[in-house]
Amino acid sequence: MTVAATSWIFAALVSQRVGVIAVAVLICVVIFELIRRKHLMERYAILWLTLGLTLLVLAGWKGLLTMLSEAAGIYYPPAALFAVAFLFVLALLLHFSIVLSRLSDQNKILAQRLALLQQRLEERESKQGSEKEDRPAVHESSRAS
Amino acid sequence: MNRHLAIVPAYNEAEAIASTIAAIHRWAPDFDIVVIDDGSTDRTAELATAAGATVLQMPYNLGIGGAMQAGYVYAKENGYEVAVQVDGDGQHDPRQIKDLLECLEANPGLNMVTGSRFLDPDGEGYRSSAARRMGIRVFARVLSAITGQKVTDPTSGFRLTDRRGIELFANDYPIDYPEVEAIVLMHTHRLRSREIPVVMGPRLTGESAISKPQSAYYMVKVLLAVFVALFRKRPVREAAPTFPATTEGAR
């Protein structure tokens, strides 16, 4: 391999690392800002922050990524970085599906409860209404007292 | 107040709901009626109230499972001993409610009686389209194998349950396309069910909850749910072959 080719690969690796670091920092800043503005609850932000911080650590500490990718049998370290990021995104999506399932279940229970309460309220109101018609005098006196 | 309740799910059934309620009043006078208006955009709720039924109005369309479950919660909280599902579109014949009830009362230890279209091989009445019958047969095979007892009409929504069934369904009921899964649910909780032959009519109004493009999704979803349900724990304490009719075990 020529010297020129080696240095070209090195430059590409460096620029990719810089790019990844920038993306990781951006993720962390955006998440932080969203939490600060209360657009994102902490419990759902933790996975995102973990993603950003992991990317940051792996991109910054080059030896760690090389070590990990060698252990995993991946020859091109940045590929390992993206693989890790991809797995995180998968975990996030699964997390969202779980949250969505729970929310729709809770939503169903709320809708049922609302309908049951509404029926009970209407029943009571119609009963009171008919009592009022039957005995207007009693109603008047109770209001006066 | 009666101890028996008819749960009538209805979604845009304004044309049929009044006659269904009148028929239940006439042929099953011991039954109170609660209509579950599942977010109808027509006058279903108004007409049902006028016909003398209690109406639970869902704030939006929950789907048949969520609507039915609301009916079971209503039955549970108002202390009903028996609940029967009757479709609001005229498919189920209220004259046969008493057959379902007689079967339940004649067999102590039985928790649910289902009206089956296919039990009498020479029977008459509406039996769905050919494609649907094939799907129904697949479910029937699978459920028969799982429950160890012959199931012929797993998608029939014409069902009568006792207090334990009411409590179970109030607590846990499948969300969409619930009939098939409910049978597995009964089996998982060691409640007993039986089928008796009934005659069903074609629906008078409205549309089936299952349209053609949804059929494939329906098959896959229900089979997945049934498969997963096989791996749920079955409570052992309910396993006694003849249990006394207490409410203690169901809580």
HADDOCK unambig.tbl for C-alpha pairs under 7 A between the chains (distance, minus, plus):
assign (segid A and resid 108 and name CA) (segid B and resid 62 and name CA) 6.90 0.50 0.50
assign (segid A and resid 108 and name CA) (segid B and resid 66 and name CA) 6.66 0.50 0.50
assign (segid A and resid 111 and name CA) (segid B and resid 58 and name CA) 6.37 0.50 0.50
assign (segid A and resid 111 and name CA) (segid B and resid 59 and name CA) 6.19 0.50 0.50
assign (segid A and resid 112 and name CA) (segid B and resid 58 and name CA) 6.62 0.50 0.50
assign (segid A and resid 112 and name CA) (segid B and resid 70 and name CA) 5.42 0.50 0.50
assign (segid A and resid 115 and name CA) (segid B and resid 56 and name CA) 5.44 0.50 0.50
assign (segid A and resid 115 and name CA) (segid B and resid 57 and name CA) 5.32 0.50 0.50
assign (segid A and resid 115 and name CA) (segid B and resid 58 and name CA) 5.40 0.50 0.50
assign (segid A and resid 115 and name CA) (segid B and resid 59 and name CA) 6.92 0.50 0.50
assign (segid A and resid 116 and name CA) (segid B and resid 56 and name CA) 6.28 0.50 0.50
assign (segid A and resid 119 and name CA) (segid B and resid 55 and name CA) 6.87 0.50 0.50
assign (segid A and resid 119 and name CA) (segid B and resid 56 and name CA) 5.94 0.50 0.50
